[in-house]
Amino acid sequence: MPDNYPPEVRRQMVELVRAGRTPEELAREFEPSAQSIRTWVRQADLDDGRRGDGLTSAGKDELARLRREVKLLREEKEILRKAAVFFERETDRPR
């Protein structure tokens, strides 16, 4: 899902929640939904070390990068496997 709000807007919403406003109040006053604001606060708490029950943004980025790398390596491995099978058949043929 694309991020529709700039990081500065998110930071401001997080600061307002931490200052005592509720996500529901902010949702009525501004455009983001209360759930979006709660999600931003939770992620900010993880990133700031206030919580330990999830991945930080850096951890999520690293996990996504590693998953892409694993996918690429699996695709390359499959190509090499198919090439090995092809060349094995070619070398076994009587001429």
Number of C-alpha atoms within 10 A of each C-alpha: 3 4 6 7 10 8 11 9 11 18 15 11 24 22 14 15 18 11 9 8 13 15 22 16 12 17 16 11 9 11 9 18 15 17 12 14 21 17 15 17 21 18 19 19 17 17 17 11 11 11 14 11 10 13 15 19 13 10 12 12 12 13 13 12 12 12 12 12 12 12 12 12 12 12 12 12 12 12 12 12 11 12 12 12 11 11 10 11 10 11 9 8 7 5 5
